[in-house]
Amino acid sequence: MNKTSQWDNLGRNMGDHMPMETWRDEFEALLQDLVTELDDGETLALGLTGSYARGRPSPYSDVDLKRFTQSAPATPQDRHRILRRRGFLISLATTTFEAVSESLQQPERAIWTVPALRQMRVLLDRDGSLARLIQAAHDFTWEPLQPKADESAADSLAAFAEDVAKVLNSLARGDFLAALYWTDTLVYGLAGTMAVYLGVLIPTEHVFYRSVHEAVGQDTAWTRLHKQALGLPAGATPTSRAQAAARLYLETSRLLAPILTPDQRNVVEPACEQIQQMKPQA
């Protein structure tokens, strides 16, 4: 996106809260401050990503920065920090070029990494490594990763058999808080399983579920069950949500059946049999 159209979009979204020119100048000054603050001997590159890089922030958006360093961050605190500068909330993630390059070869990470790099605005790039990494994201194609994606999706489906057991056990005990906890795990996890299986590149977390629904099909049994497990339409009970999550696992296993190994089927099929024996409840 060119700078003029970027600021046009920002102005439409932010203009009611601050004059566009004032806001633009303040935001650009913020970026300059951040480059000065973070440009130390360890930093190799800085990139802006997220809604500000796409030119579509809201008044509640944080500023997503990716910092590339020579060595990997030593602690979780070093990997991700939250800052406040000039009234803006800053989400600062620190990584290495090697780690991000490797993520392009890992399906469960590539679905997030590729779009983030494609939309990134370069703020600092000492030797052109960030530009080369962004170009690699633009050149990325999913097909070479599909065998790894199938393996990853099948592994995760088998692993979620444990969560199915916890949902069913919670329902049997009438522990609805526990049932909802494991329901949410399945709702998020099985969406990720399908995203990897189908190679769905996610441009932002906000559209994660919507993107998976569109890839699977809005009118499919999978998407209907996923929405029911989310509690849509409003008014769903904890029991109906939990049972929908269990049936979502059943439908996911049907879709992924061709890629399951014998060992994985030995885990998945008994879980599916338990779901099929589940009695519908309100």
N, C-alpha and C positions, 0 to 999 in steps of 0.2 A: 504494500500500500504506500503511495507517495505521501509526503508530509502534508500537503495541502488537504487531501481527502481525509487523512488521519485526523487533523485538527477540526475539520468540519464535523466529523462524527463525534469527537470529544466535546465540541461546543454544543451539539444538540443534546447530549446526555448530561452535561455539567452546567450549561449556561444559566439555569435557574438558580444555581447555588453560588456562582461566582462569575463575573464578567469573563467571557471567553479569553480575551487577550491577557487579562490579569492571570487567569488560571494557567494559560499556556506558558507565560513567562515564569510563573512560579514553579511549574512542573519541570521545565527545562533547567531552571536554576537548581532544583532538587537533584536532577540527574548529574549535573556538573559537580555538585557537592559530594554526591555519593562516589563518583569516580575519584575525586581528590581524596576522600576519606579511605577508600578501599584499595587505592593503587599503591600497594606496598611492594616490597621485594619478592613476596610470595605469589602475588596475583599476576596471572598471565592474561586474563580476559574477563570482561563483564558483559552480560547480555540482559536486555529487558525482555520479559515475556509476559504472558497473561493478558488480561483485558486491556491494559494500557498499551501494550505492543500491538494489539489488534485494533486499537482505536475505538474501543467500545466499553469504557469503564462506566460504573455507576458511582454515585456519591459514597457508596459503601465499599468500593473496590480497594484492595491493597495493591501495592506496587511490587510485582514479582521480579526479583533479580537473581540471576545465576552467575556465580563467581567461580571461575576456573583457576585453580592453584597448582603449584608445582607438585606438592605432596598431598595425599589424601587427608581429609580432616580427621583428627584423632578422637574426637568425642561427638556424641549426638548434638551437643550444644554448638560445637564448631560446624557441624553439617547444616544446621538450620537455626537461624536467629530471627527474632521479630524486633524491629526497630521503629522508632517514631522520629521523623525528620520533617521540618517545615509543615507540620500538621498532617503529613501523609503516613499511613501505616506501611511499613516495608517488610516484605518477606524475603529474606536473604538465604539462598541455598548455596552451599559451597561444595564443589566436586572437582574432579579432574577430567581432562580430555579423554584419558584412557577409560575411565568409568563410563562416560557417556557414549563413547565409541562402542564399548562392549554392549551397552544396552540396546544398540541398534541391531544386535544379533540375538537378543532375547525377546521372544514374542510378547511376554507379559509386561515388559518394560517398553518395548518399541511402540506399542499402541499409544503411549503417552509421550515418549521422547520425540518421535518424528514430528508430530504437529507442533510441539513446543519449539523445536529448532526451526521449523519452517516459518514460524511467525516471529522469530526473535529479531530484535533490533540490537545491533552491535553498539556498545558504548565504549569498549576498549578491546583492542586486539593487538597484542605486542608483535606477534610474528606471523599473523594470518592464519593461525591454527583454528580460531573460531570460525572464520569465513570458510575454511575447508570443511569443517564439521557441519556447518549449515548446508553447504553444497551436497555433502553426503546424504543429508536428510532429504533434500530435494530430489536426489537421484534414487532414493530408496524405493524398492518394490517389495511387495509382500510375498510373492510366490516362492522365492528361495527359502523363506522362513516357515512355509506351511508344514513341512514334516515336524519341525520343532514345536510349532503351534499345536498340532494334533497331539503330540506327546504331552505337552504342558496342560492342555485342556482335559485330556483323559486322566492325567494324574490328579488334577484338582477335583474333578468329579468324584473320583474314588475317595479322596480325602474328605470331601463333604458328606460322605456317608456317616461319619461320626456326628456331624451336626444334625443330620436327619434324626439319628437316634436320640439326641438330646432334645430336639423339638418334640418327638413323640413321647419321650419319658416325661417331659415337663407337662404336656397336655394330660397324660395319664394321672399325674399327681395333682393336677389343678393348679400348678404354679405358673400363672399367666405372665408374671414378670420374666421368669426364666424363658418361657416359651417365646416371648417377644424378643428377648436378647438373641436367641439362636435363630429366630426368624429373620432378624435384620442381618445376621451373618450370612445366611443363605441368600437373601435378596441381593446383597452387594456381591457376594462371592460368585454366585452363579451368573450374574450379569458379566462379571469379569471373565468367567470361563467361556461364555459365548462370544465375548468381544475378541478373545484370543483365537478361538476356533475359527471365527469368521474374518479375522484380520481387520477389525474395526478400529480405525485411527481416531482417537478422542481429542478434539481440539481444546476442550476445557472440561473441568469436572462438572460444570453446570449442566452440560448436555450428555453426560455419561449414559444415563438410563435411556434418554431419548434416542441417542445414537444407536444403542444396542437394539431398542425396539424397532427402529427403522431398518436395521440390517436383518433382523430375524423376520420382521413383517408385523405391521401394526395389527393385522386381523388374525394373527396366529394364536394357537392355544398357549404357546410359551409367553407371549407378551400379555395376553389376558391374565394368565396366572401371576405373572410378575407384578402387574398392576394391583391385583387383588391382594397379594402378599404385602405390597406397600401400603395397603389400606385404602385403595381407590376403587370405587368412589368413597367419599367420606362416610363414616358411620360403621365401618367394618369393626367386628369384635376381635379381641385378641385370639380367640379360637379360630375364627374364619381366616384370619391372616396367617396363623401358624399352619393351618391345614393347606392353605393355598401355597405356602412356601414348600411344604412337603411334596405337593403335587407338581410344583415347579421343578423339583429335583427329578421326579418321575419323567416329566416331559423332556428335561435336559438329557436324561439318560437315553431316552428314545432317539433324540436327535444325534447324540454322539455315539450311538451303538456301533456304527461301522468302524470306529477308530479304537475301540477298547481292546486291550489284550486279555487273554484268558484270566490272568491274575486280577486284573481290574474288574472284569465281569464277576469274578467270585466275591468281590466286595460290593459292587454296585447292585447286583441282582437281588440279594437278600434284603437290602435296604428298600428296593422297589417293591418287593413282596410285602414288607411291613406296611408300606404306604398304602398299597392296594387293599389291605385289611382294615385300614382306618375307617371308622364310622363317621359319616358327615355330622357335624354339629353346628349349631348357630354361633 
